[in-house]
Structure formats: structure tokens, C-alpha cells
Amino acid sequence: MADLKERLLPPRPASAINLRDSSYRPSASGRLPFQGVDVSGLKKRGQGLRSWIRVDAYGNSQVIEVDKFTMMRRCDLPARDLRLLDPLFVYPSTILGREKAIVVNLEQIRCIINADEVLLLNSLDSYVLQYVVELQRRLQAAGVNESWQSEGPELSRRRRNRSFDNMYGNTSPPPDYLPFEFRALEVALEAACTFLDSQAAELEIEAYPLLDELTSKISTLNLERVRRLKSRLVALTRRVQKVRDEIEQLMDDDGDMAEMYLTEKKRRMESSIYGDQSLMGYRSNDGALSISAPVSPVSSPPDIRKLDKSLSIARSRYESVRSSESVTDNIEELEMLLEAYFVVIDSTLNKLTSLKEYIDDTEDFINIQLDNVRNQLIQFELLLTTATFVVAIFGVVAGIFGMNFAVPIFDDPGAFKWVLIITGVCGVVIFGTFLWFFKYRRLMPL
């Protein structure tokens, strides 16, 4: 671990060493410079070391501590790409293909995938640990399968074919070969899709019984629980939609998919370097020229210059044709990988959409039910208003006969009975008339 830290961390600058040594020297006044300031603490805070989990192509993992600038130089990434992996900031799900790395930010999985290693932010989250364990298992299983297949009866034939391909520069992988970066990306996509699908399933298990209870009993507590449930559903739908859009955007852009094939780019770079070295060796052997000394084109023999030119033209044509064919195959391979997880994340999104539609249908049903109750209350209020109007007729009659003036009908002892009968009959007739009018205009079901 100490050797790994010394190899990864940048060397200490000489100015810092001199400053540390000079800080303990007393000045002319007898006081120590930087007195009361913890210089070592400032240096530690300035480094910004972070813990990373490194998984190589053979499934071996180790924990390393690297600062941001060393990671930028190691993976050839700008600072804004590393900022996407900062756990202090909340960024949407992103998959970026760069020259030498793939930056993955999918839910809890925040990692940098190179051609031969994965650098994952060290975290105590269970999904991060599951990602590391699953990636190690698949890499080790792939290594065992490759070693087992290499011991078959076709070992000699494969070696002859491999030597024949290497003779002509054909370094393309077999059809069923999946590069290391795609394996790591596949595990990351699987972890993110599994995490989102499990959250969607938990939300479904909690939502349907709660919505059924709300339809049977409308209460403030149930409404508050449904409101919180809907807020969680909207947030989860936004996250799933972002992952789906990111995968769809990658599938629509062939350039981004070709940029993510790191193993192929590394292989081309190595083959070009080996080709240049072999060409220089050919010059030194056949032309009796030195590799280290530059050769002037004027002093070179014309046959060697013509041969050099023809070799370079043929090699460039072959490299262009092979690169175009391999890029097309690699795009198809990555596209099939992305399509598989696009179907998974789209299924999760459809599940959340169905749940949202069920919630909307429940809200519509509750609104209809509340409107029905409100209409019943309005009808009952209309009946009470009509009855109050009929009763008010008795008050009008009582007010008229309560005036302080002489009326001959007051002298008749049976007049009071007839006044009540006539007033009651008029009230009943008026109330019946109102009911017939309400039924005729369909204001209430009678």
C-alpha cells in the first residue's frame, strides 16, 4: 500500500520542504515564523486526498488515496468531469466518454472506467459494495472461462491463427469478446437499474393499499400520506427518466459510442507504436542507418525512400479500413448492450407511469365523490330554504293579524282555526309547487 501511494501521489515540492524546515528557525526578533499556524494541517487540507477503490482487469481490488490533480493526470480528465463524481454535489445521472476514460455517475455508482481498471469512490453504501463484489465476480469468472477454453483441442489452431493475424497486424478481438470497460459499464448499468427498479417496487407495494384505503375512507391523515407518496413518486420518476434519456442519447450518437471503446483505442495506439519501431528497425538493418541519428532525405537512397513511402501509404490505408470496420462493429456491440438496459429502465419508467396514472385516477375518483357529496349538501340546503320560505308565510300572517287596529273577524271565535287551515294549505301548495319546479328543471333527483 505504501509503494502504491508513493507511485500515485505527486512528489513533494522542494519549496514546501524548505518552508517546513525554515518554519522552525527563529527569526532575528527571536520569534518563530508562522507561530500559531498549523502548516502541516494546511498542507493536508490543500491536498484533498480521497479514498478510491481500484479494481483491475483480473478482479483484484485495493483501496488507494489520491488527490484530484493526480487523478486528472492519471485518467486525462478535466476538472469538471471529476466534479460530477463529487459526493458533496448532486448531479443528474451522466455517462461521458472521454479519450482515455469513461465517467459514470449513475445513482450511487460514481466511478471512472479506464481500459484496464475501474476507480470507484470509496463509500459505505451497500449498492457500491455490491457493485465491487459483482464486478470482481464477473471478471474472475471471465478469466476462468478464458483459461478453460484455451486448454481445449483447438489450442494449436488458435495459436496458428493468432500468429497469422499478428503477422498482418490484425489485433481485433473475437466476436464474443466483451472489453473490460464494457463489462464494468454493464455492471454499473445493472446496479443502477436494479436499484431504481427495487425502489419502484417498494413504492408500488406501499402505494396501492394506501390508495385503496383512501377511496374507502377520505381523511386528512390518508390525504397527507398520499401527498408524500406522490412527492416520492415524482422524484423517483425524474431520476429514472434522466437515466433513460442518458442511455437513449448515447444510443443516438455514434460518435459518443465510438469514443467509449477504450480498449480498441489503446490497441491502435500500441500497434502504431510497434509499427513505427519495426519500421525504424527495418531502416537500420537494411539501410545500414542508425535509429538514434536523424536521416536526411537527400542522403537516403531513392529505393529506401520509395519503399518507406509505399509502406506508410499501405499501412495508413489498412489502418483506416480496419478502424472503420472495427468502429462499426464496436458501435453495434455497445448499442446492443445499451438497448438491453434501455428496455429494463423503460420498463421501470412504465411501471412508475402506471402508478402515477393510478394515483391520478384515484384523485379523480375522490374529487367526483366529493363533488357528489357537495351536490347533495346543496340539494339539502335548497330544500331547507324552501321549507323556511313556507314557514315564513305563517310569520307574515301572524304579523298582519298582530296589528293594533279593530277587525270584525277578530270577534268570530272560529276565525283563528280557519286562518291556520288556510295558511297551512297555502304553504303546502307553495312547497309542492317548488318541488315540482325542481323536478321539472332537474335540479335534484326526486
Protein Blocks (a to p, Z undefined) as FASTA:
>chain_A
ZZmmmmmpccddfklmmmmmmmmpccfkopaehihiafklmmmmmnopacdddddfkopa
cdddddfklmmmmnopafklmmmmpmkbccdddddddfkbccddehjbccdddfkbccdd
ddfbfklmmmmmmmmmmmmmmmmmmmmmmmmmklmmmmmmmmmmmmnopabdcfklccfk
lmmmmmmmmmmmmmmmmmmmmmmmmmmmmmmmmmmoccfklmmmmmmmmmmmmmmmmmmm
mmmmmmmmmmmmmklmmmmmmmlmmmmmmmmmmmmmmmmmmmmmmnopafklccdfklpc
fklmmmmmmmmmmmmmmmmmmmmmmmmmmmmmmmmmmmmmmmmmmmmmmmmmmmmmmmmm
mmmmmmmmmmmmmmmmmmmmmmmmmmmmmmmmmmmmmmmmmpccddfklmpmklmmmmmm
mmmmmmmmmmmmmmmmmmmnopacZZ
